[in-house]
Amino acid sequence: MTYTEKILEIVKKRSSCESEFIQVVEEVLESLNIILDKYPEYEKTALLERFVEPERQIIFRVPWVDDQGNVQVNRGYRIQFNSAIGPYKGGLRFHPSVNISIVKSLAFEQILKNSLTGLPIGGGKGGSDFNPKGKSDGEIMRFCQSFMSELFKHIGQFTDVPAGDIGVGGREIGYMYGQYKKLRNASEAGVLTGKGISSGGSLVRTEATGYGLIYYVREMLASHDISLEGKRVVISGSGNVAIYACEKLQQYGAKVVAMCDSSGYIYHESGIHLDAIKKIKEVERKRISEYLAYHPEAEYHDKQNDVWNIPCDIALPCATQNDIQIENAKTLLNNGCIAVGEGANMPCTNESIAYFLDNGVLLAPAKAANAGGVATSALEMSQNSMRLSWPFEEVDKKLESIMVTIFNITKATAEEYGMPDNYVAGANIAGFLRVAKAMFEQGIV
């Protein structure tokens, strides 16, 4: 039994009910098999055993009062997974599907993603099974204040810096930051990222993950002499990542023909009109089916996952985990898809990833391709520490530079270990080696 097989057995036994966590650990460990013979000291110091076990897992109740005066109780999580290269950094997700397995899997991915940015940030993730959809602003505020009343004990600008994720945008971050300030009696702007500009937030943070995804995909395609111009693209999701990936794609001359939310998808053959999507999702906070009120010539279908049946050159899963199943992967390939860019966290199943790689589809892995959000969060932390605010163009330029560097690192690492064009393995290996070196240097802690 190899060292990685031994570790996977430990994880499966210890976390037997955590399927998402097992999935992500298995995907990463598969890539590491090829390198561990070079580092026998890692096995001697049980480095992998420590790498797959969170430093701290925090679970707490979140009581709050709804608009009818009824007391509701949700569960909150914060997984502080690895701080070898910096304070824990990762988003908070508010969604009914949130559980310990999902949060641990996202936190584990975050370690490698944050490592790839080259910035001094460790890996963490958190959230709650609270569903913000259909809730009033008052209910969301009361929930966020209750959530932060426990979380504040465990975070800090040099300890753990949360940000947003699914269900947590500028509104939720604002409410949590306000409660944190009240409880701490201090203006520690660096404790949360994704804040509003007036509260110390950074320009480009809203656009960062979507823009960053396209910068990475652009570089991946360019390395094969392929341009984004004229390419037909399908995007799952219609949140920040999807919206701003669409915006950047349109700037590069690509045509996005479909987007979706959890209720269904829209198909607009002549190209999605992004202004309508932004109004529906960012202002009205309504379902994507409302797009037909602005563009009745488009089509709406109520099976969200069928969006992958639409022929495209490029597929961008920007919704949630396990979005592209093996059947979807086969359909995409049969319909001529040449590249997939993971904008969400773990949007392709392990089986789908293997299928794409085996069949020559260029795959931009999430831990590299969607690192733009956390990279810009780290830039927000820098601005907070320096009491500065950089202009949009400067932050965007720094973001683009970081994403180009991430691509170059993943490409070079894949080639070094004899797996050209396998950016999944390149990202896993490059991200792991930086963290492993720091862990080894810091001793058994």
C-alpha positions in Angstrom: 0.0 0.0 0.0 1.4 3.4 -1.0 1.7 6.3 1.4 -1.2 8.1 -0.3 -3.4 5.0 -0.3 -2.7 4.6 3.5 -3.8 8.2 4.1 -7.0 7.8 2.0 -8.0 4.7 4.0 -7.5 6.8 7.2 -9.7 9.6 5.8 -12.4 7.1 4.7 -12.5 5.5 8.1 -12.4 8.7 10.1 -14.8 10.6 7.9 -16.9 7.8 6.5 -20.1 9.9 6.3 -18.4 12.9 4.6 -18.6 12.0 0.9 -17.7 15.4 -0.4 -14.6 15.6 1.8 -13.5 12.1 0.8 -14.0 13.1 -2.9 -11.7 16.1 -2.7 -9.0 14.3 -0.7 -9.0 11.4 -3.1 -8.6 13.8 -6.1 -5.7 15.6 -4.6 -3.9 12.5 -3.2 -4.0 10.8 -6.7 -1.9 13.7 -8.0 0.6 13.5 -5.2 1.6 9.8 -5.7 4.2 10.8 -8.4 6.1 13.2 -6.1 6.3 11.7 -2.6 9.2 9.4 -3.4 11.3 12.5 -3.7 10.3 13.6 -0.1 10.7 10.5 2.2 10.9 13.0 5.1 7.2 13.8 4.7 6.2 10.3 5.5 8.6 10.1 8.5 7.0 13.2 10.0 3.4 12.1 9.2 3.0 15.2 7.1 0.1 13.9 5.0 -1.7 12.7 8.1 -1.5 16.2 9.4 -2.3 17.8 6.0 -5.7 16.0 5.7 -6.8 16.7 9.3 -8.1 20.2 10.1 -6.3 22.2 12.8 -9.6 23.2 14.3 -13.3 22.5 13.6 -15.9 24.8 15.1 -19.6 24.0 15.1 -22.1 26.2 16.9 -25.8 27.0 17.0 -27.2 30.2 15.6 -30.6 31.3 17.1 -32.4 34.2 15.5 -35.9 35.7 15.4 -37.9 35.9 12.2 -40.3 38.7 11.2 -43.2 36.8 12.8 -41.5 36.7 16.1 -40.7 33.0 16.0 -37.3 31.8 17.1 -35.3 29.9 14.5 -32.2 27.9 15.0 -29.5 27.1 12.4 -26.1 25.5 12.6 -22.9 27.4 12.0 -19.5 26.1 11.0 -15.9 27.3 10.7 -13.2 24.9 9.6 -9.7 26.3 10.2 -7.8 23.8 8.2 -4.2 24.9 7.6 -2.3 28.0 8.7 1.2 27.0 7.6 1.6 29.9 5.2 -0.7 32.4 6.8 -3.9 33.1 8.6 -6.9 30.9 7.6 -8.7 32.5 4.6 -11.8 31.3 3.0 -15.5 32.2 2.4 -18.7 31.7 4.4 -21.5 29.9 2.6 -25.2 30.3 3.6 -27.2 27.6 1.9 -29.5 24.7 3.1 -27.1 22.1 1.7 -24.2 23.2 4.0 -23.0 20.5 6.3 -19.7 19.4 7.8 -18.6 17.4 4.8 -19.1 20.2 2.3 -17.4 22.8 4.5 -14.4 20.5 5.1 -14.1 19.7 1.4 -14.2 23.4 0.6 -11.6 24.3 3.3 -9.3 21.6 2.1 -9.5 22.9 -1.5 -8.9 26.4 -0.1 -5.5 25.4 1.3 -4.1 24.6 -2.2 -6.0 27.5 -3.9 -4.5 30.0 -1.5 -1.1 28.5 -1.8 -1.2 28.9 -5.6 -1.7 32.6 -5.3 1.7 33.0 -3.8 0.3 35.2 -1.1 0.6 34.5 2.7 -2.8 33.0 3.4 -3.8 29.6 4.8 -6.9 27.6 4.2 -10.3 27.7 5.9 -14.0 27.8 5.1 -17.3 28.2 7.0 -21.0 28.9 6.7 -24.4 27.8 7.8 -27.5 25.8 6.6 -29.4 29.1 6.8 -31.2 29.9 3.5 -31.2 33.7 2.7 -33.6 33.2 -0.2 -37.0 34.6 0.6 -35.8 36.3 3.8 -36.3 40.0 4.5 -33.4 42.3 5.1 -34.3 42.4 8.8 -34.2 38.6 9.1 -30.9 38.4 7.3 -29.4 41.1 9.5 -30.6 39.3 12.7 -29.2 36.0 11.5 -25.8 37.5 10.5 -25.6 39.3 13.9 -26.3 36.1 15.8 -23.8 34.1 13.6 -21.1 36.7 14.2 -21.8 36.7 17.9 -20.2 33.3 18.1 -17.8 33.5 15.1 -16.1 36.6 16.4 -14.4 34.6 19.2 -12.5 32.6 16.6 -11.4 35.1 13.9 -9.1 38.1 13.5 -7.0 39.8 10.9 -3.9 37.8 11.9 -5.9 34.6 12.8 -8.7 33.8 10.4 -10.2 36.1 7.7 -13.6 35.0 6.3 -15.1 36.3 3.1 -18.3 35.6 1.1 -19.4 32.6 -0.9 -22.8 31.3 -2.0 -25.5 33.2 -0.2 -23.1 35.7 1.3 -22.5 38.9 -0.6 -21.8 42.5 0.3 -25.0 42.8 2.3 -24.3 39.8 4.6 -20.6 40.8 5.0 -21.7 44.3 6.0 -24.0 43.0 8.7 -21.4 40.7 10.1 -18.7 43.3 10.0 -20.9 45.7 11.9 -21.6 43.2 14.6 -17.9 42.3 14.8 -16.9 45.9 15.3 -19.5 46.3 18.1 -18.4 43.2 19.9 -14.7 43.9 19.6 -15.0 47.7 20.1 -12.4 48.1 17.3 -12.3 48.9 13.6 -10.3 45.9 12.4 -11.1 46.2 8.7 -8.8 43.3 7.8 -10.9 40.7 9.6 -13.4 40.3 6.8 -13.1 40.7 3.0 -15.7 41.4 0.4 -16.8 44.5 2.4 -18.5 47.5 0.8 -16.1 50.2 -0.4 -17.2 52.6 2.3 -16.3 50.0 4.9 -12.8 49.4 3.6 -13.6 47.0 0.8 -11.6 46.7 -2.4 -12.6 47.6 -5.9 -12.8 44.6 -8.3 -13.6 42.2 -5.4 -17.1 41.7 -6.8 -15.8 40.9 -10.3 -12.6 39.1 -9.2 -13.5 35.4 -9.3 -15.3 35.7 -12.6 -12.6 37.9 -14.2 -9.9 35.7 -12.7 -11.5 32.6 -14.2 -11.4 34.1 -17.7 -7.8 35.3 -17.3 -6.8 31.7 -16.5 -8.9 30.2 -19.3 -7.5 32.8 -21.7 -3.9 31.8 -20.9 -4.8 28.1 -21.1 -6.3 28.5 -24.5 -3.5 30.8 -25.7 -0.9 28.1 -24.8 -2.6 26.0 -27.5 -2.9 28.9 -30.0 -6.7 29.3 -29.4 -8.5 32.6 -28.9 -11.6 33.3 -26.9 -12.9 35.5 -29.8 -16.0 34.0 -31.4 -16.2 31.0 -29.0 -19.6 29.8 -28.0 -19.9 29.5 -24.2 -22.3 27.9 -21.7 -22.2 29.0 -18.1 -23.9 27.4 -15.1 -24.9 29.8 -12.3 -25.9 33.4 -12.3 -24.2 34.8 -9.2 -21.1 36.9 -9.1 -18.8 34.4 -10.6 -21.1 33.6 -13.6 -22.0 37.2 -14.2 -18.5 38.6 -14.3 -17.1 35.7 -16.2 -19.8 36.5 -18.8 -18.8 40.2 -18.7 -15.1 39.5 -19.3 -15.9 36.9 -22.0 -18.0 39.4 -23.9 -15.1 41.9 -23.7 -13.0 39.3 -25.4 -15.5 38.7 -28.1 -16.9 35.4 -27.0 -20.7 34.6 -27.1 -22.4 33.3 -24.0 -25.6 31.5 -25.0 -26.9 30.1 -21.7 -26.9 30.7 -17.9 -28.9 29.2 -15.1 -29.9 29.2 -11.4 -31.3 26.5 -9.2 -34.7 26.8 -10.8 -33.7 26.3 -14.4 -31.8 27.8 -17.3 -32.2 30.4 -20.1 -30.9 29.8 -23.7 -30.5 32.9 -25.9 -29.0 31.9 -29.2 -28.0 35.4 -30.2 -26.1 35.9 -26.9 -27.0 36.6 -23.3 -27.9 40.3 -22.5 -25.9 40.7 -19.3 -27.7 44.0 -18.3 -30.9 42.0 -17.9 -29.2 39.3 -15.8 -27.6 41.9 -13.6 -30.9 43.6 -13.0 -32.7 40.4 -12.1 -30.0 39.0 -9.9 -28.2 42.0 -8.4 -31.1 44.4 -8.0 -34.4 42.5 -8.0 -33.0 39.2 -6.5 -35.4 37.2 -8.6 -35.3 33.9 -10.5 -33.6 33.7 -13.9 -36.9 32.9 -15.6 -37.6 36.7 -15.3 -35.1 37.1 -18.2 -38.0 36.4 -20.6 -39.8 39.6 -19.5 -36.8 41.5 -21.0 -36.1 39.2 -23.9 -39.1 37.1 -24.8 -37.3 35.6 -27.8 -35.1 33.6 -25.5 -36.0 30.2 -24.1 -36.4 29.1 -20.5 -36.2 25.5 -19.3 -36.9 24.3 -15.8 -34.2 21.6 -15.6 -31.1 23.4 -14.4 -28.6 20.6 -15.2 -29.9 20.3 -18.8 -27.9 23.5 -19.6 -25.0 21.2 -20.4 -27.0 19.7 -23.3 -26.5 23.0 -25.3 -23.6 22.7 -27.8 -20.6 24.9 -26.9 -16.9 25.4 -27.4 -16.3 26.2 -23.7 -18.2 25.2 -20.6 -17.9 27.2 -17.4 -19.5 25.5 -14.3 -19.9 28.5 -11.9 -22.7 27.2 -9.7 -21.9 24.6 -7.1 -20.1 21.3 -6.4 -20.6 18.2 -8.6 -22.4 20.3 -11.2 -21.0 18.3 -14.1 -21.6 14.6 -13.8 -20.1 12.0 -16.1 -23.2 12.0 -18.3 -22.9 15.8 -18.7 -19.2 15.4 -19.5 -19.9 12.9 -22.3 -22.6 15.2 -23.7 -20.3 18.2 -23.7 -17.6 16.3 -25.5 -20.0 14.8 -28.1 -21.2 18.4 -28.8 -17.8 19.7 -29.5 -16.6 21.2 -26.2 -12.9 21.8 -26.2 -12.3 23.4 -22.8 -13.9 23.5 -19.3 -13.1 26.2 -16.8 -14.2 25.5 -13.2 -15.5 28.7 -11.7 -17.3 27.1 -8.8 -15.6 24.9 -6.1 -15.4 21.2 -7.1 -18.0 21.6 -9.9 -16.8 18.5 -11.8 -17.0 15.0 -10.2 -13.8 13.0 -10.1 -15.1 10.8 -12.8 -15.8 13.8 -15.1 -12.4 15.2 -14.5 -10.8 11.9 -15.5 -13.0 11.7 -18.6 -12.1 15.2 -19.8 -8.4 14.6 -19.3 -8.5 11.2 -21.0 -10.3 12.8 -24.0 -8.1 15.8 -24.5 -10.5 18.5 -23.2 -8.6 21.3 -21.7 -9.6 21.6 -18.0 -8.9 24.6 -15.8 -9.2 23.3 -12.2 -11.1 25.3 -9.6 -8.3 25.5 -7.1 -6.3 27.4 -9.8 -8.9 29.0 -12.1 -11.2 30.4 -9.4 -8.4 31.7 -7.2 -9.1 35.3 -8.4 -11.6 35.9 -5.6 -9.3 35.0 -2.7 -6.4 36.7 -4.4 -8.3 40.0 -4.5 -9.4 39.4 -0.9 -5.7 39.2 0.0 -5.2 42.5 -1.9 -8.1 43.9 0.2 -6.3 42.8 3.3 -3.1 44.6 2.1 -5.0 47.8 1.5 -6.6 47.6 4.9 -3.3 47.1 6.6 -1.8 50.1 4.7 -4.9 52.3 5.1 -5.0 52.7 1.3 -7.5 52.2 -1.5 -6.2 51.3 -4.9 -8.1 52.3 -8.1 -10.0 49.7 -10.1 -7.4 49.5 -12.9 -4.6 48.9 -10.4 -6.4 46.1 -8.6 -7.5 44.5 -11.9 -3.9 44.6 -13.2 -2.6 42.9 -10.0 -5.4 40.3 -10.3 -4.5 39.5 -13.9 -0.8 39.2 -13.1 -1.6 36.8 -10.2 -3.8 34.6 -12.5 -1.2 34.5 -15.3 1.4 33.5 -12.7 -0.9 30.7 -11.4 -1.4 29.4 -14.9 2.3 29.4 -15.6 3.0 27.6 -12.3 0.4 24.9 -13.0 1.6 24.5 -16.5 5.3 24.3 -15.6 4.6 21.8 -12.7 2.5 19.5 -14.9 5.3 19.5 -17.5 8.0 18.9 -14.9 6.3 15.8 -13.7 5.6 14.4 -17.2 1.9 15.4 -17.4 1.7 18.2 -20.0 -1.7 19.8 -20.2 -2.9 18.2 -16.9 -3.5 21.4 -15.1 -5.3 19.5 -12.3 -2.2 17.6 -11.3 -0.1 20.7 -11.9 -2.3 22.7 -9.5 -2.4 20.0 -6.9 1.3 19.4 -6.8 2.4 23.1 -6.9 -0.1 24.1 -4.2 0.8 21.1 -2.0 4.6 21.6 -2.2 4.5 25.2 -0.9 2.4 24.2 2.0 4.3 21.0 2.7 7.6 22.9 2.8 6.2 25.4 5.4 4.7 22.6 7.5 8.0 20.7 7.5 10.0 23.8 8.5 7.6 24.5 11.4 8.0 21.1 13.0 5.3 18.8 14.4 2.5 21.2 15.2 
